[in-house]
């Protein structure tokens, strides 16, 4: 929410769609839900995701999203994100 400057219901809706199609998996810890790429993704899917990340890392708005996330105050689990 903080990095993308969008509301929580929109983030939840999009993450639920990604979970429903098997792209991400999640675990609950207290009030937080942690998402990660699904461990059973095929290699070709990981290659596509990695290529998209490399290709967009220095482009707006993606680089400003990362800067926003890094500067987030009180960010839980900051060592395992981005």
ROPA-301615 format. One record per atom (N, C-alpha, C, O, CB): residue in one letter; x, y, z. Coordinates in steps of 0.001 Angstrom, whole numbers, plus 500000, padded with zeros to 6 digits. Glycine has a CB too. Example, Ala and Ser with C-alpha at 12.3 -4.5 7.8 and 13.67 -1.06 7.14 Angstrom:
REM ROPA-301615
a513190494310507800/a512300495500507800/a513200496700507800/a514236496681508465/a511308495527509046/s512850497750507080/s513670498940507140/s512900500030507870/s513409501138508039/s514084499402505725/
//
This chain:
REM ROPA-301615
x500832498817500000/x500000500000500000/x500879501250500000/x500664502180499222/x499053499996501212/x501865501250500885/x502702502433501043/x503514502700499777/x503550503828499285/x503637502268502248/x504154501674499258/x505026501855498096/x504234502254496858/x504688503091496077/x505809500577497819/x503068501671496671/x502273501927495465/x501265503044495632/x500677503506494654/x501556500682495056/x501062503484496871/x500094504527497184/x498693504165496698/x498017504950496032/x500531505845496570/x498279502933497059/x496919502479496753/x496287501935498035/x496988501614498994/x496924501387495621/x494980501837498040/x494259501451499252/x494341499940499502/x494519499150498575/x492794501885499151/x494207499564500764/x494346498173501199/x493384497222500491/x493817496147500079/x494130498083502686/x492099497559500326/x491212496609499647/x491664496277498217/x491500495145497761/x489805497167499613/x492222497250497526/x492705497004496170/x493912496068496192/x494005495158495368/x493070498331495479/x494837496284497130/x495996495408497261/x495538493988497584/x496006493032496966/x496958495931498355/x494638493845498536/x494140492524498929/x493468491811497772/x493668490612497578/x493167492650500088/x492686492527497016/x491978491943495868/x492977491419494831/x492816490313494316/x491034492989495221/x493999492208494528/x494988491786493543/x495834490610494045/x496128489686493287/x495891492956493182/x496223490649495320/x496984489535495873/x496144488255495909/x496673487167495681/x497479489881497281/x494859488370496187/x493970487199496183/x493885486594494780/x493860485373494626/x492555487587496685/x493841487442493772/x493820486932492392/x495116486192492069/x495089485121491463/x493606488088491389/x496239486761492471/x497527486097492230/x497606484768492985/x498151483790492473/x498696487018492652/x497066484739494191/x497025483498494974/x496115482467494305/x496465481290494217/x496541483781496414/x494952482908493839/x493983481995493240/x494497481327491963/x494121480194491663/x492708482736492940/x495345482016491219/x495898481409489999/x497203480668490255/x497790480111489327/x496125482476488946/x497664480653491507/x498832479873491874/x500168480556491676/x501210479903491741/x498830478639491117/x500160481852491437/x501419482572491254/x502115482847492581/x503343482813492657/x501172483881490522/x501336483119493628/x501903483360494952/x501249482439495970/x500144481938495761/x501726484836495367/x501953482228497070/x501389481538498227/x501493482500499394/x502221483490499329/x502130480173498527/x500761482207500468/x500762483136501595/x500720482377502909/x500344481207502971/x499576484103501503/x501121483087503957/x501006482569505320/x500606483726506218/x501009484870506005/x502348481906505807/x499812483409507217/x499362484418508169/x500230484352509413/x500552483276509918/x497868484218508530/x500602485540509894/x501327485647511165/x500711486823511908/x501002487983511618/x502896485843510949/x499856486502512873/x499134487559513580/x498207488288512622/x497415487662511918/x500118488551514236/x498306489610512595/x497436490392511710/x498002490508510301/x497314490989509400/x497218491779512285/x499245490075510095/x499919490219508811/x499786488956507979/x499795487846508510/x501388490558509017/x499665489134506672/x499721488018505734/x500933488256504848/x501063489308504221/x498391487889504885/x501818487267504803/x503048487373504028/x502900486565502738/x502519485395502772/x504272486877504856/x503198487188501619/x503094486563500311/x504477486322499745/x505409487084500001/x502265487428499356/x504602485245498967/x505843484961498258/x505491484250496960/x504391483719496811/x506818484100499129/x506421484243496033/x506194483480494818/x505985482023495198/x506657481504496090/x507379483637493824/x505065481371494528/x504765479976494838/x505990479121494546/x506637479290493512/x503542479476494026/x506312478202495456/x507523477392495317/x507455476425494139/x508496475965493669/x507769476618496589/x506267476107493654/x506114475148492559/x505977475803491187/x505548475152490235/x504916474284492813/x506335477082491074/x506260477725489764/x507249477053488815/x508366476724489212/x506551479249489875/x506841476850487565/x507784476265486608/x508925477239486303/x508785478450486477/x507056475875485305/x510034476702485854/x511218477500485582/x510944478593484558/x511468479700484684/x512342476612485099/x510125478298483537/x509848479312482521/x509125480506483132/x509361481642482721/x509014478716481379/x508241480267484115/x507514481366484757/x508468482222485585/x508367483449485585/x506375480819485647/x509389481576486288/x510394482329487049/x511284483142486118/x511667484265486448/x511252481378487900/x511617482577484948/x512427483310483974/x511699484555483482/x512316485608483321/x512783482407482786/x510398484447483245/x509604485595482801/x509566486668483887/x509732487853483597/x508169485155482433/x509349486257485130/x509299487206486249/x510652487893486424/x510709489108486613/x508890486486487558/x511730487130486362/x513070487713486500/x513378488679485364/x513951489742485601/x514127486611486544/x513008488329484136/x513248489221482999/x512459490517483146/x512961491592482818/x512877488525481682/x511234490420483634/x510426491623483850/x511051492503484928/x511065493727484806/x508984491244484242/x511561491882485971/x512201492647487047/x513445493364486533/x513623494557486780/x512570491723488222/x514297492648485828/x515529493249485306/x515203494357484310/x515833495415484328/x516418492178484637/x514231494121483451/x513885495096482427/x513233496353482954/x513252497387482287/x512992494475481443/x512661496282484132/x511931497443484653/x512609498119485840/x512109499132486327/x510552497027485054/x513716497595486311/x514288498081487568/x514738499531487530/x514777500175488578/x515443497231487947/x515072500065486387/x515513501462486318/x514495502363485639/x514828503472485220/x516829501553485587/x513275501902485530/x512232502668484861/x511226503212485865/x510912502564486864/x511524501808483820/x510727504409485585/x509617504954486375/x508359504217485923/x508250503905484737/x509471506534486191/x507438503932486775/x507351504273488195/x507961503220489108/x507916503375490329/x505920504484488575/x508531502152488553/x508990501038489379/x510116501424490325/x510125500991491478/x509442499907488503/x511063502227489862/x512164502600490748/x511679503482491895/x512219503397492998/x513258503322489960/x510691504314491667/x510163505128492773/x509355504271493757/x509299504586494945/x509281506270492222/x508732503193493270/x508027502281494174/x509002501653495160/x508708501545496350/x507293501185493378/x510157501243494664/x511170500635495536/x511695501662496527/x511877501352497704/x512335500054494704/x511940502880496061/x512401503938496970/x511361504204498055/x511717504397499217/x512698505237496187/x510082504217497688/x509014504409498675/x509023503289499706/x508876503541500902/x507642504478497983/x509195502058499248/x509193500916500150/x510376500971501107/x510227500692502297/x509218499615499356/x511545501327500598/x512734501421501444/x512560502487502528/x513027502316503654/x513971501736500591/x511886503585502182/x511731504685503138/x510539504516504072/x510287505383504909/x511594505981502396/x509800503412503943/x508601503209504762/x508951503114506241/x509771502279506625/x507860501944504320/x508345503955507079/x508597503862508517/x507884502634509117/x506796502266508674/x508128505158509229/x508494502018510105/x507893500879510834/x507501499728509925/x506483499072510147/x506671501340511597/x508301499485508908/x507988498429507951/x508271497062508575/x509405496790508967/x508804498612506648/x507240496183508673/x507457494857509238/x508199493969508256/x507939494016507054/x506126494216509629/x509110493170508752/x509797492194507907/x510601492815506790/x510681492239505705/x508812491254507324/x511201493972507016/x511879494691505939/x513031493910505337/x513397494158504188/x512384496007506445/x513605492989506062/x514740492242505530/x514320491226504478/x515167490757503718/x515469491540506652/x513032490870504409/x512612489803503484/x511823490336502297/x511213489539501584/x511773488774504223/x511802491613502054/x511000492185500973/x511887492942500000/x512964493422500352/x509912493113501536/x511405493036498765/x512044493812497683/x513320493236497215/x513954493787496316/x512292495196498112/
//
